[in-house]
Amino acid sequence: MAMGRDCERSQDVEALGNQRSRREGGGPLAAAEPRASWLSRLEHAAFAPVTETSRWYYLWVAFLLLVIAWGVYAYSHQLREGLIVTGMRDRISWGLYITTFVFFIGISHAGTLISAILRVSQARWRTPITRMAEFITVVALVSGAIFVIIDLGRPDRVLNVIRYGRWQSPIIWDVLAITTYLTASIAYLFLPMIPDLALFRDRLAGRVAPWRIWLYDLLSVRWRGTGAQWRSMGTAITTAMILIIPIAVSVHTVVSWIFAMTLREPWNSTIFGAFFVAGAIFSGIATLIIVMAVLRKVYHLEEYITEKHFVYLGYMLAAFALIMIYGNVSEYVTTGYKLEEGAEFHFRQLFLEQFAGFYWFYFIGGLVVPGLLVLFPRTRNIWGVVAAALLVDVAMWVERYFIVVSGFRVPLMPYEPSSYAPTWVELSIMVAGFALFALLITLFVKVFPIIAVWEVAEDQESIETAPARRPLAPGATLDPAEGG
Amino acid sequence: MSSQIVVKVILVSIALGAAAVALAVPASASHVEAEITTEGPAALQVKLRSADQGLPIANAAVTLSADESFGGVAGRVELGQASTDQNGVATVRFHRLSAGDHQVRIEYVAPSETEPEVATAFVTMPGITSQVYRSSAGVHIPGLNVSLLIALVATVWAILLSVALRVIAIARAGADAGAPSPQPPRGRRADKSISRAGATGGR
């Protein structure tokens, strides 16, 4: 049966090649056979994560579940005893939970924003990585939103934000922005996946569990690939990708306003919104690079995710590192030049005392070194870019930590500055949150197409047909990598 | 000896007289008398007049302050500043002063003087059960309000709804096309080409 389908597909591809050749006035495409072979490998690469399961997969999932179970135990302890089991008190009332929330909301920009920008700019090299970027967004938003509820001592009161919320409050804006962004992100993940879900529905029948086929059938919304369906999907994707860019910008701007609209000296910044958005894209790119590297290695996607993708994303990483350095200099030089009383306290704790280690690691290890790793030719490779991405992600979490905690530490009244140290409960729940993030990605990859198959195929087709549309210059040769 | 006694009696009389004058007015210093009264729950009125002729002192800068404590921190809190009018009256509006008796420090500079003079007076603020002062923070820009926020959010969700309607359109088009058939991975160009050639049906 499968062989029969393969034959049919090959015939389709050949028919496509012949049709194009006739239309363009040439003979049969010499590349028809290699293209069939290429498509076959693409199919295999897309199906492999779903159809093949190794023992390591189960061990990895079991490990993640154990970590999450420990986190659930820690959270149950917090529910029983109250927030007193955390290091948070009245003077420093935000800690690891809000830090991790902001971090996850930040990396959620990985996806949709990067994917949407690359799609809008028609960067063809994006096609093998857009799907990963899009599901990172959804998974990060889900993981991040949980931390807001965990930060509430009484999670049963979470709906009070809606019931008793005030439109004037940035908290309400945040709830609105994040729910809108989550909905738009799910739509933006789902829309380009429809043809691939139909492919899975048609090709994997009998090779995977019936529930999966039922799921693919349901989610592929009767996709047959008709012209009307392509047109509808094209319109929907265009609408979603244009809409999602301002939504994503608004999300992290509003998250920053939760800080900047509070009367705290370190958060009195007009550039907080822009600074947070830049930081979000920065950490989002880094997370995408790390996820790409892991999935490439685990599922043998070397043919599709090449060094070129890492280097290009590395360039974006370096560009945003420069923007972040500029933001730091601009913010702290202007504030430090005036150096009001609260600012002096904050500068001391940030640059010289309690948070100096965090800050200088962030600045040097998270901004300067990653930029250099990408810019030096010797380290401008997969390993160099992945190392830079790891540094950036750790540093950006650290940045959120000292923004949150140091902001609360500046006294509002003449009292002794308070201190904050996370407890085992907070650390356990935070680690469990990261485990949940990894587990959701693992499960997503196990069920849904990891590569945007039709987009990669379309990209390849356009590369192969492009020289036929444009007369080649005398002496020119056909380069398959053209346009990448 | 008797002359010394007379001098002492005169000095004591002067002192007692000065003390009597000082105690006779709510607050006074040198040649100016100051009266303080409450003007509503959130304002104090100060009246300055010359001690000798009782004439109002106009255009005098007045600063009111009081000793307060909050959260274990005590200190002098400035209540406000104002200038006296032609009747010698200055009205100072302030934001926070709890109910009860307060000792208010009145500092003023008379028009003909260069050094400020200080007097103190007691004022009783009436019992307050509701919020005295309501913040008017922010700049009210016409049209920039909650309605705009709701309109913005509603627009975004309406666009998202249009995306959802496109998905329904895809499902309907699929239902019209008939039963599914196995498809190769391909893009839109391939589909259009195949459709034109009639290579496969229902795609």
Interface residues (C-beta under 8 A of the other chain):
Chain A: R5 E8 R9 D12 V13 A15 L16 Q19 R20 R23 L39 L42 E43 A46 W167 Q168 W173 L176 T180 T183 A184 A187 F190 L191 I194 D196 A198 L199 R201 D202 R203 V221 R222 W223 R224 G225 T226 G227 A228 Q229 W230 S232 M233 G234 T235 A236 T239 A240 L243 I247 M413 P414 V453 W454 E455 V456 A457 E458 D459 E461 S462 T465
Chain B: G71 V73 V146 L149 I150 V153 V156 W157 I159 L160 S162 V163 A164 R166 V167 A169 I170 A171 A173 G174 A175 A177 G178 P180 S181 P182 Q183 P184 P185 R186 G187 R188 R189 A190 D191 K192 S193 I194 S195 R196 A197 A199 T200 G202 R203
